[in-house]
Amino acid sequence: MDVHVIVKLKSSYEIWHELFVNDAVNRSKICDESKTLVGQANETTALVTLFDVDGVAMGAMMNDPEFQKMTENYVEKHIPYSISAL
């Protein structure tokens, strides 16, 4: 499964992006990190596209108290969408 996530930011994109980059090892446990795409949509929104995602593992990671603690000062909310071929 491929997933697109809209990330509503509390912090600047640059500060959040550093946190995102530094979490690559954890992300590689749930997706093919070599294909991950990330970018800034506007001042308060980042976009992340993940490929070959283990949906169960992603759900567990996003609900993990450690993940929530790590992101709480940077992220207002994550809005995930699954992507399927047309």
C-alpha positions in Angstrom: 0.0 0.0 0.0 1.2 3.5 -0.7 0.2 6.4 1.6 0.1 10.2 1.2 0.1 12.2 4.5 -0.8 15.8 4.9 1.0 17.1 7.9 -0.4 20.2 9.6 2.5 21.9 11.3 2.8 23.8 14.6 6.4 24.6 13.9 8.3 25.9 10.8 8.7 23.4 8.0 12.5 23.6 8.4 12.4 22.5 12.1 9.8 19.8 11.4 11.8 18.6 8.3 14.9 18.1 10.5 12.9 15.9 12.9 11.5 14.0 9.9 14.9 13.3 8.4 16.3 12.2 11.7 13.4 9.6 12.0 14.3 7.8 8.8 15.5 4.6 10.6 12.1 4.2 12.3 10.2 5.0 9.1 12.2 2.3 7.3 10.6 -0.3 9.5 7.1 0.5 8.0 7.9 1.4 4.4 10.5 1.5 1.6 12.3 4.6 2.9 14.4 4.9 -0.3 11.2 5.9 -2.1 9.9 8.4 0.5 9.0 11.9 -0.9 8.6 14.9 1.3 8.0 18.6 0.6 6.5 21.8 1.9 3.0 22.8 0.6 2.8 26.1 2.4 3.9 27.7 5.7 1.8 25.3 7.9 1.7 22.2 5.8 4.1 19.4 4.8 3.4 16.6 2.4 4.8 13.1 2.7 4.3 10.2 0.3 5.3 6.7 1.6 5.6 3.6 -0.6 5.2 -0.1 0.1 3.7 0.7 3.5 2.8 -1.9 6.1 -0.5 -0.4 7.2 -0.7 -2.3 10.5 2.9 -1.2 11.4 2.2 2.4 10.4 -0.9 2.5 12.6 1.0 1.1 15.5 3.8 3.6 15.0 1.5 6.6 14.8 -0.4 5.5 17.9 2.8 4.8 19.9 3.1 7.3 22.8 6.8 7.8 22.0 6.0 8.9 18.4 3.2 11.2 19.7 5.6 12.7 22.3 8.3 13.2 19.6 5.9 15.1 17.3 3.6 16.9 19.7 5.5 20.2 19.6 5.8 20.1 15.8 2.7 18.6 14.4 -1.0 19.7 14.9 -2.2 16.6 13.0 -1.4 13.9 10.4 -4.0 13.3 7.7 -3.2 10.1 5.9 -4.7 8.9 2.6 -4.1 5.5 0.9 -3.1 5.7 -2.7 -4.2 3.3 -5.3 -3.4 3.1 -9.1 -6.0 4.5 -11.5 
